Amino acid sequence: MIEMYLFEQLDAVAKYGTLLAASEQLHITQPSMSRAMKKLEDIVGVDLFEHRGNRLVLNEYGKIAAEYARRILDSQDEMVSRIRMLERSKRTILLGSCAPGPLFELPSILASIYPEQTISSEIRDEGALLSGLRQQAYQLIILTRKPDDPEIRVHPCGSERLCFSLPKTHRLANKNPSLLQRWMEKAFSWLQRLVSGISWYAKACQVHAFYCRGILPRCVRSFVPPACHPLSPI
């Protein structure tokens, strides 16, 4: 059985190049690290280091061992993360959205359906939301488009129209509508993915539908987003 600290120290050697540099980064003495690496070599039965001048560096076998050590450490981190997320999902419904609009209504709806659960929400970009859903970090996410993924259950959730309003005295109020439209598209290019009634979708992985089987149909029936959110005059 190889202890995890040996993998961590070997990974540090691979990352920083030498035993001395790795020991400094890990805040341990070089003799202590040397003993640890000698112990690892005894377990494996192969020399993992070679002398290069006055330095001790990984050889061909050591580099392969370091690659496996990195994979093992990554797997350990993934295990801890997945277990913690599963534990949190038992008591918390995490809702992710690509826009603030849905979060005006959905959290309160979910709280009324599941009063024993803590409702948490956050705004992220769509790539991060999809990745989080697949990793079971989210129980429900809101996107502007339907993903092409057979493992994701998709339900239309609502739509929103953003309106631009001006006071009658504003210098742009009497401009030609087509000119004003072009100006709006340029000025609000960062909002174009949200305007003109783009649909939102609530999505849930079939493999993680613990909450979603109950939430989705009831949310779709209950959630009626505002038809218009006027922007403040410029």
Secondary structure, DSSP 4 states (H G I P E B T S, - for coil): ---HHHHHHHHHHHHHSSHHHHHHHHT--HHHHHHHHHHHHHHHTS--EEEETTEEEE-HHHHHHHHHHHHHHHHHHHHHHHHHHHHHHTTEEEEEESSSGGGGTHHHHHHHH-TTSEEEEEE--HHHHHHHHHTTS-SEEEESS----TTEEEEEEEE-EEEE---TTSTTTTS-HHHHHHHHHHHTGGGTTTTTTPEEEEEEEGGG-TTHHHHHHHHHHH----SEEEEPP-
